[in-house]
Amino acid sequence: QVQLVESGGGLVQPGGSLRLSCAASGMSFSIYDMGWYRQAPGKQREVLALITSGGRTNYAASVEGRFTIARDNAKNTVYLQMNSLNPEDPDVYYCTAARMITDYWGQGTQVTVSS
């Protein structure tokens, strides 16, 4: 079955960086549009960055210029490079894969920003 497994979350100081990874299995990775979302407790899930199967990217205004999404189809992996992390960024970060009416979600990875 399809699995998306996020990794790379953790504790970082304000202004620091993290790189999240999402390894996909059980699917034809290259034909899926991939994305990263985050969700804080009690809040709606927020889209952060999207990358199409063709490599086009799109970012939320809150992270543009700080976050970069990339994919490696040979490794079935999508990445989210996060720079200049600030106290508004801590959340659970989720990876998603979407194609037509089908979408899959990972289990999430926690990002904490604290000094």
C-alpha positions as CSV (number, residue, x, y, z in Angstrom):
1,Q,0.0,0.0,0.0
2,V,1.0,3.6,-0.3
3,Q,3.2,5.0,2.5
4,L,4.5,8.5,3.0
5,V,7.1,8.7,5.8
6,E,8.3,12.1,7.0
7,S,11.5,12.6,8.9
8,G,13.8,15.5,9.8
9,G,11.7,17.3,12.4
10,G,13.0,18.3,15.7
11,L,14.0,21.2,17.9
12,V,15.8,24.2,16.4
13,Q,16.7,27.6,17.7
14,P,15.0,30.7,16.2
15,G,16.7,31.7,13.0
16,G,17.8,28.1,12.4
17,S,17.2,25.6,9.6
18,L,15.8,22.2,9.2
19,R,15.3,19.9,6.2
20,L,12.3,17.6,6.2
21,S,12.2,14.5,4.0
22,C,9.3,12.5,2.9
23,A,10.0,9.0,1.5
24,A,7.2,7.5,-0.6
25,S,6.6,3.9,-1.3
26,G,3.9,1.8,-3.0
27,M,3.2,4.4,-5.7
28,S,4.5,5.8,-9.0
29,F,6.1,8.7,-7.2
30,S,7.0,10.7,-10.3
31,I,3.4,11.2,-11.6
32,Y,2.2,12.6,-8.3
33,D,2.1,16.2,-7.2
34,M,3.7,16.5,-3.8
35,G,3.1,19.0,-1.0
36,W,3.9,20.0,2.5
37,Y,1.3,21.2,5.0
38,R,1.5,22.0,8.7
39,Q,-1.1,22.0,11.4
40,A,-1.1,23.6,14.9
41,P,-3.3,22.2,17.7
42,G,-6.9,23.4,17.2
43,K,-6.1,25.0,13.9
44,Q,-6.8,24.1,10.3
45,R,-4.2,22.4,8.2
46,E,-2.2,25.0,6.2
47,V,-0.6,24.4,2.9
48,L,3.0,25.5,2.7
49,A,4.6,24.4,-0.5
50,L,3.6,22.4,-3.6
51,I,5.6,20.8,-6.4
52,T,4.0,19.3,-9.4
53,S,5.0,16.2,-11.2
54,G,6.6,18.5,-13.7
55,G,8.6,20.3,-11.1
56,R,6.7,23.6,-10.8
57,T,6.6,25.0,-7.3
58,N,4.2,27.2,-5.4
59,Y,4.5,28.6,-1.9
60,A,2.3,30.1,0.8
61,A,3.1,33.8,1.4
62,S,4.0,33.0,5.0
63,V,7.0,30.8,3.9
64,E,8.0,32.1,0.5
65,G,11.7,33.1,0.5
66,R,12.4,31.0,3.6
67,F,11.2,27.5,2.6
68,T,12.2,25.5,-0.5
69,I,10.4,22.4,-1.8
70,A,12.3,19.9,-4.0
71,R,11.8,16.4,-5.2
72,D,14.1,13.5,-6.2
73,N,12.2,11.1,-8.3
74,A,15.0,8.6,-8.4
75,K,14.8,8.4,-4.6
76,N,10.9,8.7,-4.4
77,T,11.5,11.6,-1.9
78,V,10.3,15.1,-1.5
79,Y,12.1,17.6,0.7
80,L,11.3,20.8,2.5
81,Q,14.3,23.0,3.3
82,M,13.2,25.4,6.0
83,N,15.4,28.4,6.8
84,S,15.0,31.4,9.2
85,L,12.6,29.4,11.4
86,N,10.7,31.6,13.9
87,P,8.3,31.0,16.8
88,E,5.3,31.0,14.4
89,D,6.6,28.0,12.6
90,P,6.4,25.2,15.2
91,D,3.7,22.7,14.1
92,V,3.3,19.2,12.9
93,Y,4.4,19.0,9.3
94,Y,2.8,16.7,6.9
95,C,3.7,15.4,3.4
96,T,1.0,14.8,0.9
97,A,0.8,13.2,-2.6
98,A,-2.0,14.0,-4.9
99,R,-3.1,12.9,-8.4
100,M,-6.6,13.6,-9.8
101,I,-9.1,12.7,-7.0
102,T,-6.6,10.6,-5.0
103,D,-4.5,11.9,-2.2
104,Y,-2.3,10.4,0.5
105,W,-0.9,11.8,3.7
106,G,2.0,11.0,5.9
107,Q,1.9,10.7,9.7
108,G,3.6,14.0,10.3
109,T,6.8,15.2,11.9
110,Q,7.0,17.7,14.8
111,V,9.0,20.9,14.4
112,T,9.7,22.9,17.5
113,V,11.4,26.3,17.5
114,S,12.8,27.4,20.9
115,S,15.9,28.9,22.4
